Amino acid sequence: MGTTDRNHEAKQFSFDYLDYLMEQEGVVERMVDRKLKLMEPEIEKLIEQKIQKLINNK
């Protein structure tokens, strides 16, 4: 295998790996979005509790 072939293989590997990483980023983003949507009501409730606590402590 010549230098040109190795360079081509290395470049192709880099592109394939970048595609894989971008796909994984999309998977993680969807998982985080889904989890955040599930947690949103609880987060809002906790924020409201903190606000009420701050108001009551004044």
Secondary structure, DSSP 8 states (H G I E B T S, - for coil): --HHHHHHHHHHHHHHHHHHHHHHHHHHHHHHHHHHHHHHHHHHHHHHHHHHHHHHT-
